[in-house]
Amino acid sequence: MDAPVAQPIAFPTLQKLNEALTPIVTNRLSHSFGAGEARKQVLFDIDLTINRGELTILMGASGSGKTTLLTLVGCLRSVEDGSAKLFGQELNGASEDVLVSCRRRMGFIFQSHNLHNSLTAMQNVRMGLDVHGSDIQQDWKKAAAHTLTLLGLDERLDYLPANLSGGQNQRVAVARALVGNPDIVFADEPTAALDKESGHQVVRMLKGLAEARGTTILMVTHDNRILEMADRIITMEDGRIVKDER
Amino acid sequence: MTLLLTRILGRLPIGWLQLSHNRMRLLAALAGVAFANILIFMQLGFLGALAVSTKLPYGIFDADILIYSPETNTLSDAGTIPRQRMYEALSVAGTQSATPVYVGTLEWERDEGGTSSLRVFGIDPDVLPFKNTEIATMQNRIRLEDVALIDRTTRGVPKTLFEEIDDGKSYAFEARGRTLSVEGLFTVGAGFDADGYMIVSDQTFLRLFPNRASGAPNYVFVKRAPDTPAPILTQRLRSALPVVDTVVQTRDDAANADQAYQLMERPVGLIFGFGVAIGIVVGMIIVYQVLSTDVADHLGEYATFKAIGYRQSFFLGIVFEEAIILALLGFIPGFVVSLALYAGASAATGLPIIMDATRPFMVLAGTILMCTISGAIATQRLAAADPADLF
């Protein structure tokens, strides 16, 4: 037998490495809804880079395109025009497999909690873990209970969503998004369905956990009281970025 | 249940949790599946009874080969053949015996009230042996004029009447101006057209049916010599007898041909076959309704799961899990109720409506298949959509 030939190890170039570490880079990203006469463009040439570990807030009137932008870079909507890169991975024309592996690197928090009403808090959080495969499942109880405890739900572990308050449910949803240790968390008006107090509490907890883990957050919100927690605030109008402040 | 399913699936049994979350809907769905199962079981039961009861009378005779007219489809419409064919058959090497058999239908009108239609076999008691041991022991009795053996399972006859005959009480009835005395009972089982069977000698038969001629029987039953295999003798007889007016078949082939005719060409067989198809369609529609409503109700949750990285196969898995749970849980009451209905229908009609060993497995497999197909159709909506369009 021949001696094994040493294979050269392919090191990624520094630029690629840098790209792979940047959560989001968009280049001339546009989007339209409808077809033919009814076609309406809602995003125009968005160039945006989101940095690691920051809490970025997207603001704007309804119809300004902020949720569309969020769902495009969050892999919830197919990118059709321009470029959006998630950790260096181009989303325009990405296959289902690529989209699935991107989705598994992120957590998503929605306006309404979108918890499964037949599953308990623990089981709902488990759904955020199971998606990563069976090797992580072994310790799911510990991980799920720990995350829920950090969010102050240690006495509500086995409750169904119907038996929890809106704020508690939204915290379960936060736990589900965070339990898999995502690289980035997307939040689409997470406080919209909550009263001010519990809304504020949910976001404070989200930010606290994210900071501890170095997680990047991109959040759409109208809620002025949250703004003070942001590292960066981007304001949109009619599908364009009009203000970008830190 | 949840723990068991978690073991089996290696994940949370979301399908089961979803189904059991809404108890009323689950019960309604199970009732629907059970109903479809009962429908299918009953139709299969009737179809099976038709298949079995058609072949039953062939089994009582100890004959290897049947010779009959090409017009003959089944016992009740058997055409006649020249008795000459019997003598020709006897001259073929390998034939041990050949005997004519006459078939007719007689109304048995009882003094106590009630009428049963009897299929009458007229046979030569000296030549034709019986496979049915009960009849074989009584075979001598019908040598006497106007003596008959009757099927004790004849439909519509009170049980007490047969009990009395079994106890040795003589029983006679009038038919076609003659008095027939019943001297023995045997068991075959009612069919779809005849209520029961009666065996008399060929002489008695010809007296009962004066318009029938001894030279034109319905069948010639052939017994082969021990050293000649039935297929070979069948070939020899086929080449010896004219094709225009005779068909030569082994007894089993003739019974199978009759059965196929009943199932495939007679309306009754088609109706039951159609009933099975209707049962399957009804079941599919019920399960599809349940599963598609369930998918629609959970579209938001599924979209959320899709958004956090679950694949289409995961959702298919949930719906299949639900489909299989519905199939299995619905099958149990469906099967039990069907068994009770089989017993009831069998007692009421005298037909051999029985659950054979393979039927439950076939129906269960069919139910699972039917539920799975419905489930696959129900998830279509999820497949292509972007998660953002589903909220």
Contacts between the chains, C-beta under 8 A, distances in Angstrom:
chain1	res1	chain2	res2	distance
A	71	B	386	8.0
A	71	B	388	4.2
A	74	B	307	7.4
A	75	B	307	7.7
A	76	B	307	5.4
A	76	B	386	6.2
A	76	B	387	4.5
A	76	B	388	4.0
A	77	B	386	4.9
A	77	B	387	7.8
A	77	B	388	4.3
A	77	B	389	7.7
A	78	B	386	5.8
A	96	B	311	7.7
A	96	B	312	7.9
A	100	B	309	5.4
A	100	B	310	8.0
A	100	B	311	5.7
A	101	B	309	7.6
A	103	B	306	7.8
A	103	B	307	6.4
A	103	B	308	6.0
A	103	B	309	3.7
A	104	B	308	7.5
A	104	B	309	3.7
A	106	B	308	7.8
A	107	B	308	7.1
A	108	B	304	7.4
A	108	B	307	5.0
A	108	B	308	5.9
A	110	B	304	6.9
A	110	B	391	7.1
A	112	B	300	8.0
A	114	B	300	5.7
A	114	B	301	6.5
A	114	B	303	7.7
A	114	B	304	4.2
A	114	B	391	7.6
A	115	B	301	7.6
A	116	B	14	7.0
A	116	B	18	7.9
A	116	B	298	7.3
A	116	B	301	4.5
A	116	B	304	7.8
A	117	B	21	6.9
A	117	B	301	7.5
A	118	B	14	7.2
A	118	B	17	4.2
A	118	B	18	4.7
A	118	B	20	7.7
A	118	B	21	3.8
A	119	B	12	7.0
A	119	B	14	7.1
A	119	B	17	6.1
A	123	B	12	5.6
A	123	B	17	7.5
A	126	B	12	6.2
A	127	B	12	7.1
A	127	B	305	6.5
A	127	B	308	7.4
A	128	B	308	6.1
A	130	B	11	5.7
A	130	B	12	6.9
A	131	B	305	7.8
A	131	B	308	5.8
A	131	B	309	4.7
A	131	B	310	5.6
A	134	B	10	6.4
A	137	B	11	8.0
A	176	B	308	7.6
A	177	B	308	7.6
A	180	B	308	7.9
